[in-house]
Amino acid sequence: MHESISELQKKEKALQEQNNLISKKLKEKEK
């Protein structure tokens, strides 16, 4: 059950990209 660091980094990056998209959508709604 050992995940390689690169796998974890990929997941981390994907989550950050999702957060960026959500933040953009929220900012657009505020306009």
C-alpha positions as CSV (number, residue, x, y, z in Angstrom):
1,M,0.0,0.0,0.0
2,H,2.9,2.3,-0.7
3,E,2.3,5.2,-3.0
4,S,5.2,6.7,-4.8
5,I,5.9,10.4,-4.2
6,S,5.3,11.2,-7.8
7,E,1.8,9.7,-7.6
8,L,1.1,11.9,-4.5
9,Q,2.5,14.9,-6.3
10,K,0.2,14.3,-9.3
11,K,-2.8,14.1,-7.0
12,E,-1.7,17.3,-5.2
13,K,-1.3,19.2,-8.5
14,A,-4.7,18.0,-9.7
15,L,-6.4,19.2,-6.5
16,Q,-4.7,22.6,-6.7
17,E,-5.9,22.9,-10.4
18,Q,-9.4,22.1,-9.3
19,N,-9.3,24.7,-6.6
20,N,-8.0,27.3,-9.0
21,L,-11.0,26.5,-11.4
22,I,-13.5,26.8,-8.5
23,S,-11.9,30.1,-7.4
24,K,-12.2,31.5,-10.9
25,K,-15.8,30.5,-11.2
26,L,-16.6,32.1,-7.8
27,K,-14.9,35.4,-8.8
28,E,-16.8,35.5,-12.1
29,K,-20.1,35.2,-10.3
30,E,-19.2,38.1,-8.0
31,K,-18.8,40.4,-11.0
